[in-house]
Amino acid sequence: MSVFISYSSKDREFVDKLAFSLVAKRIKIWLDKWEMHPGDSLIDKIQEGLTESGYLLVVLSKHSVESEWCRKELNSGLMREIEEKKAHVIPVVIDDCKVPLFLREKLYADFRTDFDAGLAELMRPLSALFSEHMGRNVGKDTITDYAINWGTKNNHYHLAVDLITWYIKEQKSILVQLTLDGNAAATERYNQQVASGLPFVMKEINIGMMKESEIYGLRMLLETDKTYFNQIEMGDSASGISFMVGIRALQMGVDNDKNLLLDLSDYLDMLYDGSRQRVKEDQLKYRP
């Protein structure tokens, strides 16, 4: 899903900064298509945006709201269209302008005094659009929530994945925890990626590596009274980069005295699908 930005051509400098800030957070945007010129209608632009996106940012300034294209009265048809499509129209206020009547009830991101503070406000509603750290997978009889965190720990690269699967009928849960600790070469590569403004790259590489390694074929026997634990090393001999992978899993909830045999591949496929989608979005996120 894309974010569309509607704005006055006179506010291009601010919008460029906003666009690059969103791209840096891996938010896919469409920008130039929505540049407004004298004579354009804000309402018409919103209607166009609603056909292609669930999120539309409307940059409001003295340049825009005092223009002819913003003086048209809102018709009830547009309001119905917004409601029916469950679209999110988010005003972005950049100076002390008069907010158009039909946008006054919308919570807006305030960029008037501090760009970073305004960006933080804007990211709250957009967080549901694209999350680096959390996700959910809903199956026929299960719900799996997961969290991914990464960075450095004890001066070495570290990634942690926590997954909880809720078995609805059995009234119990499975906790699976994966940890990856990188060697010096992996840590050096990660630090280089961070310095280049790409802190997420190593995480995506790790997810792909686990799918291609022997870890993918691992079957875990979860007994009701024991915690499953395993350690496997994976890496790339050519670059000298390696990771020690820790796998921990256990049953939680109602004890029905039944052991479970799980394929780790089911969890890795879930993570990989999310990773593949994020990488695809990276390739398409900025369309001039």
C-alpha positions as CSV (number, residue, x, y, z in Angstrom):
1,M,0.0,0.0,0.0
2,S,1.3,3.5,-0.9
3,V,1.2,6.9,0.7
4,F,0.1,9.7,-1.6
5,I,1.1,13.3,-0.9
6,S,-1.0,16.2,-2.1
7,Y,0.6,19.6,-1.9
8,S,1.1,23.0,-3.5
9,S,4.0,23.4,-5.9
10,K,5.2,26.3,-3.7
11,D,5.7,23.9,-0.8
12,R,8.0,21.6,-2.8
13,E,11.1,22.1,-0.6
14,F,9.2,20.9,2.5
15,V,7.6,18.1,0.7
16,D,11.0,16.9,-0.7
17,K,12.3,16.7,2.9
18,L,9.2,14.9,4.1
19,A,9.3,12.4,1.2
20,F,12.9,11.5,1.8
21,S,12.2,11.1,5.5
22,L,9.4,8.7,4.8
23,V,11.5,6.8,2.3
24,A,14.2,6.4,4.9
25,K,11.6,4.7,7.1
26,R,10.8,2.4,4.2
27,I,7.4,3.9,3.5
28,K,6.5,3.7,-0.2
29,I,5.2,7.0,-1.6
30,W,3.9,8.5,-4.8
31,L,4.8,12.2,-5.0
32,D,5.0,14.2,-8.2
33,K,1.7,12.9,-9.5
34,W,0.0,14.8,-6.7
35,E,1.7,18.2,-7.1
36,M,-0.9,20.8,-7.2
37,H,-0.8,23.9,-9.4
38,P,-2.9,27.0,-9.6
39,G,-6.4,26.0,-10.7
40,D,-6.2,22.4,-9.4
41,S,-8.9,21.2,-7.1
42,L,-7.9,19.7,-3.7
43,I,-11.1,17.8,-3.6
44,D,-10.5,16.3,-7.0
45,K,-7.0,15.3,-6.0
46,I,-8.3,13.5,-2.9
47,Q,-10.9,11.7,-5.0
48,E,-8.1,10.5,-7.4
49,G,-5.9,9.5,-4.5
50,L,-8.7,7.4,-2.9
51,T,-8.8,5.1,-5.9
52,E,-5.1,4.1,-5.4
53,S,-4.2,4.4,-1.8
54,G,-5.5,3.9,1.7
55,Y,-3.4,6.9,3.0
56,L,-3.4,10.4,1.6
57,L,-1.3,13.2,3.2
58,V,-2.7,16.7,2.5
59,V,0.0,19.3,3.1
60,L,-1.6,22.5,4.3
61,S,0.0,25.9,4.2
62,K,-0.9,29.5,3.5
63,H,0.2,28.7,-0.1
64,S,-2.3,25.9,-0.5
65,V,-5.3,26.9,1.5
66,E,-5.5,30.4,0.1
67,S,-5.4,29.1,-3.5
68,E,-8.4,28.8,-5.6
69,W,-8.3,25.0,-5.7
70,C,-8.8,24.8,-1.9
71,R,-11.8,27.2,-1.7
72,K,-14.4,24.8,-3.1
73,E,-16.9,23.5,-0.7
74,L,-16.8,19.9,0.2
75,N,-19.6,17.8,-1.2
76,S,-21.3,15.0,0.7
77,G,-20.3,12.5,-2.0
78,L,-16.6,12.8,-1.2
79,M,-17.3,12.2,2.5
80,R,-19.2,9.1,1.6
81,E,-16.4,7.9,-0.6
82,I,-13.9,8.4,2.2
83,E,-16.1,6.4,4.6
84,E,-16.8,3.6,2.2
85,K,-13.2,3.1,1.2
86,K,-12.0,3.4,4.9
87,A,-9.4,5.7,3.6
88,H,-7.1,7.7,5.9
89,V,-6.8,11.4,5.0
90,I,-4.1,12.9,7.2
91,P,-3.6,16.7,7.2
92,V,0.0,17.9,7.4
93,V,0.1,21.5,8.8
94,I,3.4,23.3,8.0
95,D,2.5,26.9,9.0
96,D,-0.3,29.0,10.6
97,C,-2.8,28.5,7.9
98,K,-6.5,28.2,8.1
99,V,-7.4,24.5,8.0
100,P,-10.2,23.8,5.5
101,L,-13.5,23.1,7.1
102,F,-13.7,19.5,5.8
103,L,-10.4,18.6,7.4
104,R,-10.8,20.3,10.8
105,E,-12.1,17.2,12.5
106,K,-9.1,15.2,11.3
107,L,-6.1,14.6,13.6
108,Y,-3.2,16.4,11.9
109,A,0.6,16.2,12.0
110,D,1.9,19.5,13.2
111,F,5.2,20.5,11.5
112,R,4.9,24.2,12.3
113,T,7.6,24.5,14.9
114,D,9.6,21.2,14.8
115,F,10.0,18.9,11.8
116,D,11.2,15.9,13.8
117,A,8.3,16.2,16.2
118,G,5.8,16.5,13.3
119,L,7.3,13.4,11.7
120,A,7.0,11.5,14.9
121,E,3.3,12.4,15.0
122,L,2.8,11.4,11.4
123,M,4.5,8.0,11.8
124,R,1.9,7.0,14.5
125,P,-1.0,6.5,12.1
126,L,1.4,5.2,9.4
127,S,3.0,2.6,11.6
128,A,0.1,0.2,10.7
129,L,1.2,0.5,7.1
130,F,4.7,-0.8,7.5
131,S,6.3,-2.3,10.6
132,E,9.9,-3.3,10.8
133,H,9.4,-4.9,14.2
134,M,6.0,-6.5,14.6
135,G,3.6,-8.7,12.6
136,R,0.7,-11.1,12.8
137,N,-0.3,-14.2,10.8
138,V,-3.8,-15.5,11.1
139,G,-4.4,-19.1,10.1
140,K,-7.5,-21.3,10.2
141,D,-7.1,-22.4,13.8
142,T,-4.1,-20.4,14.9
143,I,-2.9,-16.8,15.4
144,T,0.8,-16.1,15.4
145,D,2.2,-12.8,16.6
146,Y,5.9,-12.0,16.3
147,A,8.5,-9.3,17.1
148,I,11.9,-8.7,15.5
149,N,14.6,-6.6,17.2
150,W,18.2,-6.2,16.2
151,G,21.2,-4.1,16.9
152,T,24.4,-4.7,18.9
153,K,24.8,-6.5,22.1
154,N,28.1,-6.7,24.0
155,N,29.6,-4.9,21.0
156,H,28.5,-7.6,18.6
157,Y,25.6,-7.8,16.1
158,H,22.5,-9.4,17.7
159,L,19.1,-10.3,16.3
160,A,16.1,-11.6,18.3
161,V,12.9,-13.0,17.0
162,D,10.0,-13.8,19.4
163,L,7.0,-15.7,18.0
164,I,3.9,-16.7,19.9
165,T,1.3,-19.0,18.3
166,W,-2.1,-19.3,19.9
167,Y,-3.9,-22.5,19.2
168,I,-7.6,-21.5,19.6
169,K,-9.2,-24.9,20.0
170,E,-6.5,-26.3,22.3
171,Q,-6.5,-23.2,24.4
172,K,-2.7,-23.2,24.5
173,S,0.3,-21.3,23.1
174,I,3.7,-22.0,21.7
175,L,6.6,-19.7,22.3
176,V,9.5,-19.9,19.8
177,Q,12.5,-17.7,20.2
178,L,15.3,-17.3,17.7
179,T,18.6,-15.4,18.5
180,L,21.4,-14.7,16.1
181,D,24.8,-13.5,17.3
182,G,27.2,-12.3,14.7
183,N,31.0,-12.7,14.7
184,A,33.4,-9.8,14.3
185,A,33.0,-9.8,10.5
186,A,29.2,-9.8,10.7
187,T,29.3,-6.9,13.2
188,E,31.7,-4.9,11.0
189,R,29.4,-5.4,8.0
190,Y,26.3,-4.4,10.1
191,N,28.0,-1.2,11.3
192,Q,28.8,-0.3,7.7
193,Q,25.2,-0.7,6.7
194,V,24.1,1.4,9.7
195,A,26.6,4.1,8.6
196,S,25.1,4.0,5.1
197,G,21.6,4.6,6.5
198,L,20.5,0.9,5.9
199,P,20.3,-0.6,9.4
200,F,17.6,-3.1,8.2
201,V,19.7,-4.9,5.6
202,M,21.4,-7.4,7.9
203,K,18.1,-8.4,9.4
204,E,16.6,-9.2,5.9
205,I,19.8,-11.1,5.0
206,N,19.5,-13.2,8.2
207,I,15.9,-14.2,7.4
208,G,16.9,-15.3,4.0
209,M,19.9,-17.2,5.3
210,M,17.9,-19.2,7.8
211,K,15.5,-20.2,5.0
212,E,18.4,-21.5,2.9
213,S,20.3,-23.2,5.8
214,E,20.0,-26.5,7.6
215,I,17.9,-24.7,10.2
216,Y,15.0,-24.6,7.8
217,G,14.6,-28.4,8.0
218,L,14.6,-28.5,11.8
219,R,11.8,-30.4,13.5
220,M,11.2,-29.5,17.2
221,L,9.7,-32.0,19.7
222,L,8.0,-29.9,22.3
223,E,7.2,-31.8,25.5
224,T,4.9,-30.5,28.1
225,D,7.5,-30.5,30.9
226,K,10.6,-29.5,28.9
227,T,12.0,-26.5,27.0
228,Y,13.4,-27.2,23.6
229,F,16.8,-25.7,22.9
230,N,19.3,-26.0,20.0
231,Q,22.2,-24.1,18.6
232,I,23.4,-24.1,15.0
233,E,26.0,-22.0,13.2
234,M,25.5,-20.6,9.8
235,G,27.5,-18.3,7.6
236,D,29.3,-17.5,4.4
237,S,32.8,-18.9,4.2
238,A,33.8,-16.5,1.3
239,S,33.2,-13.4,3.4
240,G,34.0,-14.9,6.8
241,I,30.7,-13.8,8.2
242,S,29.0,-16.2,10.5
243,F,26.2,-16.3,13.0
244,M,25.4,-18.5,16.0
245,V,21.7,-19.3,15.9
246,G,19.9,-20.2,19.1
247,I,16.5,-21.8,19.0
248,R,14.3,-22.0,22.1
249,A,10.7,-23.3,22.2
250,L,8.1,-24.4,24.7
251,Q,4.4,-25.0,25.3
252,M,2.3,-22.6,27.4
253,G,-1.3,-22.6,28.7
254,V,-3.5,-25.5,29.4
255,D,-1.6,-28.7,30.1
256,N,-3.3,-31.5,28.1
257,D,-0.3,-33.8,28.5
258,K,0.3,-33.8,24.7
259,N,3.7,-33.4,23.1
260,L,3.9,-31.4,19.8
261,L,6.1,-31.9,16.8
262,L,6.7,-28.6,15.0
263,D,8.5,-27.7,11.8
264,L,10.6,-24.6,12.2
265,S,10.1,-24.1,8.4
266,D,6.5,-22.9,9.1
267,Y,7.8,-20.0,11.2
268,L,10.7,-19.2,8.8
269,D,8.3,-19.2,5.8
270,M,6.2,-16.6,7.7
271,L,9.2,-14.4,8.4
272,Y,10.5,-14.8,4.9
273,D,7.1,-13.8,3.3
274,G,7.2,-10.6,5.4
275,S,10.9,-9.9,4.5
276,R,10.2,-10.5,0.8
277,Q,7.3,-8.1,0.8
278,R,9.5,-5.4,2.6
279,V,12.3,-5.8,0.0
280,K,9.7,-5.6,-2.8
281,E,8.4,-2.4,-1.3
282,D,11.9,-1.0,-1.1
283,Q,12.2,-1.4,-4.8
284,L,8.9,0.4,-5.5
285,K,8.6,2.8,-2.6
286,Y,9.5,6.0,-4.5
287,R,7.8,6.6,-7.8
288,P,8.5,10.0,-9.3
